[in-house]
Amino acid sequence: MVWDEYFSEERDADAAANQRGKKRTITVGWTVRSKKASVIWQPPTPFTRDERKAQSSKSVQYCPAAVDYDRRHFVVPCPIDLTLQFEKQADGQLKLIDANKEQSGVRGGALGDLLILHPPSEWRDPNRPVIQMIAPYVFVADDPCYLVQTPPFLHYFKTPRPGLQTGGRFPVHIWPRPLSWGFEWHDISQPLVLKRGEPWFYIRFETENPAAHVRLVEQEMTPELDKFITNILDVSNYVNKTYSLFSEAQRTRPPNLVKEKKK
């Protein structure tokens, strides 16, 4: 496809969407809901590439489809330096340990506040343990908007992580709950190495107008938002199929929750 034609079609689709009342820009607020050590959670940032200047006008750097795809991703950086590995106990059970031991930057008690190892009954495969770390980022929108959480697949890691991150997708205009980071450990002979500041996971957003762009702003934790989050927090501990609660959450949702934090 000729790129002029690509942009022309994109503009036509955007114009048609605007005629249907669908916005070209959606504002999404982000904040961290953490009782302590909130400064370790760094802001999400737009994905960028550190590349040399393109030598050709036909280079992938100039491909509008590739550029548009990249710029729709935001990077959430890892909050801590951590090396985890499994030890097999005398009874054959697996124990998750901090491989850095006394040299670790994370105290053992604090690690328990961040990380859980799910029981085998909750694994998808009996040979692939599942761990979960808190990621207390909250995203909220006043317009229909789904958040998609994915692994950082646009970044190259010389040492791949020994398993698969669990992805997720949910509507942040109805269900602005704190995120988490799930990991299915495929090769338990290899450690999981996380480094502070490295890409931890990505987020991107799906909106009514596919051509719309998201304006991500730091969110004020208003009493209304805090109360609404509290109402939906941890409901999965009490009921299954939490998606069935979306209609009730939408019914009780205040009309406006997004409020950009004043600098």
C-alpha positions, 0 to 999 in steps of 0.5 A: 500500500502507498503510504499516502493512501494509508493516511488518506484511509486513516483520515477517512475512518477518523472522520467517519468516527467523529461523525458518530460522536466518537472522540479522537483523543481519550484521556486516561488517568493513572495513579498508584494505590499503595500504602507504603513505599509508593516511590518505587513505582515509576510512571508509565512512559510512552514506548520509544526506540533508540535507533540510528537515523534511517538511511532510506525513506523506505526504512521501517522507521518511516512505516506509518503502520509500524510507527502507529503500532509502537506509539500506542504502547506504554512501558511500566518499569520494574520497581525492584532488583530481584533474582528469584529461583526455585529450590526443591525441598527434601519432601519434593516440594518447590520453594521460591527463594531470593537467590541474592540472599543477604545481598538482596536489596529486598528484605525477606518480609517485604518480599512477602508483601510483594509476591505470592506463589500460587498453589498448584491447584491454580496452575494451568500446568502441573509443571509450570508454577505461577507467581504473582507480584503486586503492581498497584497501578490504577488506570481510569477513564470516563469514556469507554476504554479497555486496558490491555496488559502484555509482556514487553515484547518490543524490547530485546532481552539478552537473557529471556525470562524463563516463562510467560507473563500472564496478559489481561484485558478489562474496561478501565471506565467500569473497573479501575482496579489495581493491576498485578503482574502474573508469571507462568514459570516454564523452566524452573531450572532457570532463575527469573531476573528482574532489574529496576527500571527495565521494562516490566510490562506494557499497557495499551488501550482500546477505544470506541474509535480505533483511530483515537489516541490516548492522552495518559495523565497522572490522576488525582486520587479523589475520594470518589475514585478511592471509594469506587476502587474500594467497592470493587477491590478483591472481589475475586476472593469472594466470587467467580466470574467477576466480569458479571459484576460490570453492569452493577459497577457501571450502575454505581459509578460516579459520572466523572472520575478522571481528574488530572493531578496538579503539578 
